[in-house]
Amino acid sequence: MILVVDDDKILTQLLRTLLEEAGYEVRVAYDGEEAYKHLKDPKCRGMLLDIRMPGINGAELLMLMAAEGINVPVIVMAGFPDFDEEEMKEFPNVKKLFHKPLYPEEVLGAVREYCKK
């Protein structure tokens, strides 16, 4: 299962459709708190994560994952240029950083590379 976490409901639906058409089971969460519940599911094989969200944001969720030893591969989606690859290296789960707008073929390629079916 791939977890898609973003407060943009249109984007989450587009990503869900893309991934489901590629054969992945997908769950969607609109904030970090909701996402955290799904991360404990043993079927979770990866997460597409927005950084800026209300409530528990993406960076806080990454810190929580590190503190609790949750080792799910994460592909970060940043809508603002103030996050870079170097900054994301402090989080061992982060495998890739994309800046929005996203390109479907790149996202799907990263999911295939880092997230087992």
Summary of the structure (lengths in Angstrom):
residues: 117
radius of gyration: 12.6
end to end distance: 7.1
largest distance: 33.8
contacts: 365
relative contact order: 0.19
helix: 40%
strand: 21%
